[in-house]
Amino acid sequence: MRVEIKKARKKCGQKTILDVEGVCIESGKIYALLGPNGAGKTTFLRAISRVDKDIESEMYLIGLENSDCVGYMPQSAYLFDTTVEKNVLLGFVGKNMAKPEMEKLAFEALKRVGMERFAKSKAKSLSGGESQRVALARMLVMKKNLVLLDEPTSATDVVGAEMIEDYILDLNKKYGITFVFSTHNPSQAARIAHEVIFMDNGR
């Protein structure tokens, strides 16, 4: 699998907020988009995910059947007004799996992000950091070929961040899932990324 993004550009009035000439994402690697707030990291992730139709870009999915193989989790993750467990189970929609197997995998995913004790709790009762971890568990059980994460540990504490980082590393090693995540933390980028893409002023 390889994803090539070329000439990704977006303007807001006269201001250019994204101007990336070209980036190639190779299969099985973890990439960090590193830069300060306002550097264009989120906009670039939205360009790759195709959720923002106002971004001009050329994108080539090589070795992927279609864009359904790409998963995107925004920084402000949305949870449905049901239990934590049921939110994670939504990640299995469309998969031909028995309910007990899905429940087992959902619990394991929650355990990996330190949220298993909240499985039967209402999602709306969670803090921002807890919600972010549940949303990540839901995204990662989908086993997409390419996963895009916008500041996946921004609302979590140090322990939660380390659990999320370990989970990403494990899924990458075990299943070869390719990750691209944004961060403003150089230490985090150095810990888990195979390659770091520096961004500033949309470039």
CORMO-V293766 format. One record per residue. RES is the residue in three letters. D_CENTER is the distance of its C-alpha to the mean C-alpha in Angstrom with 1 decimal. Layout:
res:RES d_center:D_CENTER
res:RES d_center:D_CENTER
This chain:
res:MET d_center:17.6
res:ARG d_center:17.3
res:VAL d_center:15.7
res:GLU d_center:17.9
res:ILE d_center:17.4
res:LYS d_center:20.7
res:LYS d_center:22.3
res:ALA d_center:19.3
res:ARG d_center:21.2
res:LYS d_center:21.3
res:LYS d_center:24.1
res:CYS d_center:24.9
res:GLY d_center:28.6
res:GLN d_center:30.0
res:LYS d_center:27.0
res:THR d_center:24.6
res:ILE d_center:21.0
res:LEU d_center:19.5
res:ASP d_center:21.6
res:VAL d_center:20.0
res:GLU d_center:22.5
res:GLY d_center:20.5
res:VAL d_center:17.7
res:CYS d_center:17.4
res:ILE d_center:14.5
res:GLU d_center:16.1
res:SER d_center:15.4
res:GLY d_center:14.6
res:LYS d_center:13.6
res:ILE d_center:11.0
res:TYR d_center:11.1
res:ALA d_center:11.0
res:LEU d_center:11.7
res:LEU d_center:14.4
res:GLY d_center:16.7
res:PRO d_center:18.3
res:ASN d_center:17.6
res:GLY d_center:18.5
res:ALA d_center:17.9
res:GLY d_center:15.9
res:LYS d_center:12.4
res:THR d_center:10.9
res:THR d_center:13.5
res:PHE d_center:12.7
res:LEU d_center:9.1
res:ARG d_center:10.9
res:ALA d_center:13.5
res:ILE d_center:11.5
res:SER d_center:10.1
res:ARG d_center:13.7
res:VAL d_center:13.3
res:ASP d_center:15.7
res:LYS d_center:19.0
res:ASP d_center:20.7
res:ILE d_center:19.1
res:GLU d_center:21.4
res:SER d_center:20.1
res:GLU d_center:21.0
res:MET d_center:18.3
res:TYR d_center:19.4
res:LEU d_center:17.7
res:ILE d_center:19.9
res:GLY d_center:20.0
res:LEU d_center:17.7
res:GLU d_center:19.6
res:ASN d_center:17.8
res:SER d_center:14.6
res:ASP d_center:14.1
res:CYS d_center:12.8
res:VAL d_center:9.6
res:GLY d_center:6.8
res:TYR d_center:5.1
res:MET d_center:4.4
res:PRO d_center:7.1
res:GLN d_center:8.6
res:SER d_center:11.4
res:ALA d_center:10.2
res:TYR d_center:13.1
res:LEU d_center:15.0
res:PHE d_center:18.2
res:ASP d_center:21.6
res:THR d_center:22.1
res:THR d_center:21.7
res:VAL d_center:18.6
res:GLU d_center:19.4
res:LYS d_center:19.7
res:ASN d_center:16.4
res:VAL d_center:14.8
res:LEU d_center:17.4
res:LEU d_center:16.2
res:GLY d_center:13.5
res:PHE d_center:16.6
res:VAL d_center:18.2
res:GLY d_center:20.0
res:LYS d_center:20.1
res:ASN d_center:23.7
res:MET d_center:23.6
res:ALA d_center:26.1
res:LYS d_center:25.3
res:PRO d_center:26.2
res:GLU d_center:23.8
res:MET d_center:20.9
res:GLU d_center:22.0
res:LYS d_center:22.2
res:LEU d_center:18.7
res:ALA d_center:17.4
res:PHE d_center:19.5
res:GLU d_center:18.4
res:ALA d_center:14.7
res:LEU d_center:16.0
res:LYS d_center:18.2
res:ARG d_center:15.6
res:VAL d_center:14.1
res:GLY d_center:17.7
res:MET d_center:17.9
res:GLU d_center:20.3
res:ARG d_center:23.2
res:PHE d_center:21.7
res:ALA d_center:21.4
res:LYS d_center:24.3
res:SER d_center:23.7
res:LYS d_center:23.0
res:ALA d_center:19.5
res:LYS d_center:21.1
res:SER d_center:22.9
res:LEU d_center:19.9
res:SER d_center:19.2
res:GLY d_center:16.3
res:GLY d_center:14.9
res:GLU d_center:15.7
res:SER d_center:14.1
res:GLN d_center:10.7
res:ARG d_center:11.2
res:VAL d_center:12.4
res:ALA d_center:9.6
res:LEU d_center:7.3
res:ALA d_center:10.3
res:ARG d_center:10.6
res:MET d_center:7.4
res:LEU d_center:8.3
res:VAL d_center:11.9
res:MET d_center:11.5
res:LYS d_center:11.5
res:LYS d_center:10.2
res:ASN d_center:11.5
res:LEU d_center:8.7
res:VAL d_center:5.0
res:LEU d_center:3.5
res:LEU d_center:2.2
res:ASP d_center:5.8
res:GLU d_center:8.0
res:PRO d_center:6.6
res:THR d_center:10.3
res:SER d_center:12.2
res:ALA d_center:14.1
res:THR d_center:14.8
res:ASP d_center:17.9
res:VAL d_center:18.5
res:VAL d_center:18.8
res:GLY d_center:15.7
res:ALA d_center:13.7
res:GLU d_center:15.6
res:MET d_center:14.8
res:ILE d_center:11.1
res:GLU d_center:11.7
res:ASP d_center:14.2
res:TYR d_center:12.2
res:ILE d_center:9.6
res:LEU d_center:12.9
res:ASP d_center:14.7
res:LEU d_center:12.5
res:ASN d_center:12.6
res:LYS d_center:16.3
res:LYS d_center:17.2
res:TYR d_center:15.6
res:GLY d_center:14.9
res:ILE d_center:11.2
res:THR d_center:10.1
res:PHE d_center:7.1
res:VAL d_center:6.9
res:PHE d_center:6.0
res:SER d_center:8.6
res:THR d_center:11.3
res:HIS d_center:15.0
res:ASN d_center:16.0
res:PRO d_center:17.8
res:SER d_center:18.4
res:GLN d_center:14.8
res:ALA d_center:14.2
res:ALA d_center:17.5
res:ARG d_center:16.8
res:ILE d_center:13.9
res:ALA d_center:13.5
res:HIS d_center:15.9
res:GLU d_center:16.0
res:VAL d_center:15.6
res:ILE d_center:15.7
res:PHE d_center:17.7
res:MET d_center:17.6
res:ASP d_center:20.3
res:ASN d_center:22.0
res:GLY d_center:19.6
res:ARG d_center:20.4
